[in-house]
């Protein structure tokens, strides 16, 4: 081989090596690689998956997320609104420590996100017991972001968070104005929404699980009252145990106490008894799609919300214990 040829090959090798080195540096210093999350766009929602999750778990959740949320509602006959849906799902391992408010990859994938959103991310990442007692999830107050830890029943968590997000995202404008702390805040409206929101979220989450396990909606409806008592009213229930654990570990109460879930679950069982399965699912659908003007519209068949509350417990006052929600 001529020396000139060898020289050309050597120069080409140097150039290729240089290009590979530059690519290596650019690739491994990129926002995407430096981020704690892998990303996928699913049905218009940004889905951020913790890199610490096993690859099989990430694949299962990515493939099944739409079926566990929009699909589950469809199986109940509840049509999800085309928009707005949650903006993003954050799926993490064990806790939310992977959510870094300075993660530039998140900022890139969430263009236009307010600075307050990143304050939510920061605060959430510091909370060891952020999830609800009833599901491994928590939802931002405006319904834009659903967070879940994927080490337990992630399908239940995804659906429960999705339901809360839909209710917040699609609430009527007049109601939303009454819940805006900066303008026309009304405490009674705020408490009422949170209570109805939880009653609907518990019902939707539990009735779909029962119907799948028992094979029919009729069987699920018959089992629902006993399920509510066992799951939320018993002092030995998982949520009561979790509440005691949080008290011992943090010396502070969860954002929503077990007796709040007990009341919301009992109210949902009452509504099921009064309205029947179709009526209750219709109420849930209207609530999630924002197809109501006021709570009196939503509970018109029961004399408005006060009428429903009076028939339920003989007291029109909405239970307030454990109602602090998302003080972020």
PEVENSUL-V680793 format. One record per residue. N is the residue number from 1. PHI is phi in radians with two decimals (NA if undefined). PSI is psi in whole degrees, -180 to 180 (999 if undefined). NEAR is the number of other C-alpha atoms within 10 Angstrom. Layout:
# PEVENSUL-V680793
n=<N;N>
phi=<PHI;PHI>
psi=<PSI;PSI>
near=<NEAR;NEAR>
This chain:
# PEVENSUL-V680793
n=<1;2;3;4;5;6;7;8;9;10;11;12;13;14;15;16;17;18;19;20;21;22;23;24;25;26;27;28;29;30;31;32;33;34;35;36;37;38;39;40;41;42;43;44;45;46;47;48;49;50;51;52;53;54;55;56;57;58;59;60;61;62;63;64;65;66;67;68;69;70;71;72;73;74;75;76;77;78;79;80;81;82;83;84;85;86;87;88;89;90;91;92;93;94;95;96;97;98;99;100;101;102;103;104;105;106;107;108;109;110;111;112;113;114;115;116;117;118;119;120;121;122;123;124;125;126;127;128;129;130;131;132;133;134;135;136;137;138;139;140;141;142;143;144;145;146;147;148;149;150;151;152;153;154;155;156;157;158;159;160;161;162;163;164;165;166;167;168;169;170;171;172;173;174;175;176;177;178;179;180;181;182;183;184;185;186;187;188;189;190;191;192;193;194;195;196;197;198;199;200;201;202;203;204;205;206;207;208;209;210;211;212;213;214;215;216;217;218;219;220;221;222;223;224;225;226;227;228;229;230;231;232;233;234;235;236;237;238;239;240;241;242;243;244;245;246;247;248;249;250;251;252;253;254;255;256;257;258;259;260;261;262;263;264;265;266;267;268;269;270;271;272;273;274;275;276;277;278;279;280;281;282;283;284;285;286;287;288;289;290;291;292;293;294;295;296;297;298;299;300;301;302;303;304;305;306;307;308;309;310;311;312;313;314;315;316;317;318;319;320;321;322;323;324;325;326;327;328>
phi=<NA;-1.13;-1.10;-1.14;-1.18;-1.06;-1.13;-1.14;-1.12;-1.10;-1.14;-1.12;-1.11;-1.12;-1.08;-1.07;-1.07;-1.12;-1.10;-1.09;-1.12;-1.10;-1.10;-1.05;-1.12;-1.12;-1.15;-1.42;-1.83;-1.23;-1.02;-1.13;-1.28;-1.28;-1.17;-1.43;-2.19;-1.72;-2.18;-2.64;-1.65;-2.20;0.89;1.46;-1.79;-1.33;-2.08;-1.87;-1.92;-0.97;-1.14;-1.38;-1.25;-1.08;-1.04;-1.14;-1.17;-1.06;-1.13;-1.08;-1.22;-1.05;-1.27;-1.89;-1.09;-1.13;-1.15;-1.33;-1.99;-1.07;-1.12;-1.10;-1.12;-1.08;-1.16;-1.53;1.46;-1.76;-1.44;-1.25;-1.12;-1.11;-2.85;-1.57;-1.77;-0.95;-1.24;-2.67;-1.95;-1.97;-1.98;-2.16;-1.81;1.24;-2.61;-1.79;-1.09;-1.25;-1.42;-1.92;-1.12;-1.67;-1.18;-1.17;-1.18;-1.09;-1.08;-1.19;-1.45;-2.08;-1.08;1.51;-1.10;-1.24;-1.07;-1.13;-1.09;-1.27;-1.17;-1.07;-1.01;-1.10;-1.13;-1.14;-1.15;-1.64;-1.71;-1.22;-2.07;-1.52;-1.18;-1.15;-1.20;-1.67;-2.83;-1.43;-2.70;-2.63;-2.16;-1.12;-1.02;-1.54;1.36;-1.31;-2.16;-1.96;-1.97;-2.60;-1.71;-1.76;-1.58;-1.97;-1.45;-1.20;-1.15;-1.06;-1.06;-1.10;-1.17;-1.06;-1.14;-1.09;-1.12;-1.03;-1.14;-1.06;-1.07;-1.27;-1.20;-1.96;-1.11;-0.99;-1.02;-1.11;-1.19;-1.06;-1.10;-1.29;-1.82;-1.48;-1.16;-1.60;-2.24;-1.89;-1.05;-2.18;-1.08;-1.10;-1.11;-1.07;-1.11;-1.09;-1.06;-1.06;-1.25;-1.10;-0.99;-1.25;-1.04;-1.20;-1.10;-1.12;-1.10;-1.07;-1.09;-1.42;-1.24;-1.26;-1.19;-1.15;-1.14;-1.19;-1.33;-1.65;1.66;-2.78;-1.24;-1.09;-1.13;-1.11;-1.12;-1.17;-1.46;-1.06;-1.01;-1.15;-1.06;-1.07;-1.10;-1.21;-1.40;-2.16;-1.73;-1.31;-1.22;-1.78;-1.21;-0.99;-1.26;-1.16;-1.12;-1.14;-1.07;-1.10;-1.09;-1.12;-1.01;-1.19;-1.42;-2.09;1.06;-2.54;-1.49;-1.11;-1.18;-2.29;-1.41;-1.10;-1.26;-1.19;-1.13;-1.04;-1.15;-1.13;-1.15;-1.13;-1.12;-1.15;-1.18;-1.09;-1.10;-1.07;-1.13;-1.36;-1.72;1.37;-1.08;-1.10;-1.12;-1.20;-1.15;-1.12;-1.08;-1.07;-1.07;-1.09;-1.15;-1.24;-1.57;1.24;-1.55;-2.75;-1.69;-2.68;-1.15;-1.15;-1.12;-1.11;-1.92;-1.00;-1.21;-2.10;1.38;1.42;-1.12;-1.07;-1.11;-1.14;-1.15;-1.14;-1.15;-1.25;-2.23;1.27;-2.55;-1.31;-1.30;-1.28;-1.01;-2.00;-1.11;1.27;-1.59;-1.05;-2.42;0.97;-1.37;-1.81>
psi=<133;150;-34;-36;-44;-39;-41;-41;-41;-42;-40;-39;-40;-44;-47;-43;-41;-42;-44;-39;-44;-41;-43;-46;-46;-42;-50;-7;4;158;-41;-43;-37;-22;154;3;149;152;143;142;119;116;41;-5;140;127;118;120;124;128;-20;-10;145;148;-36;-39;-42;-45;-42;-44;-44;-42;-28;-1;-45;-41;-34;-16;-82;-40;-42;-42;-41;-38;-23;-4;16;115;121;140;149;-36;152;137;174;142;-40;149;134;117;116;173;116;-50;-175;21;-22;-17;109;118;-18;9;106;-22;-39;-45;-37;-40;-13;64;136;-1;136;155;-30;-28;-42;-25;-38;-46;-45;-47;-39;-37;-19;-6;118;-36;70;-29;160;158;-27;-11;153;61;160;149;141;154;-33;0;7;-34;131;126;138;146;136;20;-12;-134;87;-29;-44;-45;-46;-44;-46;-46;-39;-41;-47;-41;-44;-44;-41;-41;-30;12;146;149;-40;-40;-42;-39;-36;-15;4;113;-16;-9;-95;49;132;115;-42;-40;-42;-49;-43;-45;-47;-37;-48;-41;-45;-38;-43;-44;-42;-44;-50;-45;-44;-36;-32;-36;-42;-41;-36;-39;-37;-12;-8;158;-35;-44;-39;-42;-39;-34;-15;-48;-44;-39;-44;-43;-45;-39;-31;-23;-22;138;-15;11;158;-36;-33;-40;-42;-40;-44;-38;-44;-42;-47;-36;-32;-13;28;160;156;165;-30;122;164;-33;-20;-46;-37;-46;-45;-41;-42;-39;-40;-36;-37;-45;-40;-42;-41;-38;-19;170;-49;-42;-41;-42;-35;-42;-44;-44;-44;-41;-45;-30;-3;25;56;153;-30;171;-30;-34;-46;-37;32;-37;-10;19;30;178;-42;-40;-42;-42;-39;-44;-31;-51;2;19;121;-7;132;131;134;-6;129;27;-4;133;118;55;76;999>
near=<5;6;8;9;10;11;11;11;12;12;12;12;12;12;12;12;12;12;12;12;12;11;12;12;11;12;13;11;12;13;16;18;13;13;20;21;24;16;19;13;13;14;11;13;16;19;24;23;25;25;17;14;18;10;11;9;14;20;13;10;19;19;12;13;21;17;16;19;21;19;17;19;21;12;13;17;13;20;15;18;14;7;12;16;23;24;17;20;23;21;30;24;18;17;22;25;18;22;26;21;18;13;17;15;19;22;16;12;16;13;8;8;12;10;11;10;14;18;15;18;22;18;17;24;17;15;12;14;19;21;22;23;23;20;22;25;24;25;23;21;17;16;23;20;24;26;27;30;24;24;14;13;12;20;23;21;25;27;28;30;28;30;30;25;27;24;27;27;22;21;22;17;11;11;20;18;15;17;19;12;11;8;9;13;15;14;12;13;16;17;18;18;20;20;22;20;21;22;23;28;24;23;25;23;24;21;21;20;16;20;19;14;12;13;11;12;18;14;15;21;19;14;15;23;18;12;18;23;15;15;20;24;21;14;12;12;14;16;23;20;13;18;20;15;14;17;12;11;11;11;10;10;15;22;17;20;18;27;18;20;26;20;21;25;28;22;23;25;25;18;24;20;16;16;16;15;18;13;15;20;21;17;19;23;22;19;24;27;22;21;15;17;14;17;17;16;15;20;18;13;14;18;15;16;22;19;17;22;21;16;16;17;12;11;13;14;13;19;16;16;13;15;19;14;13;14;8;13>
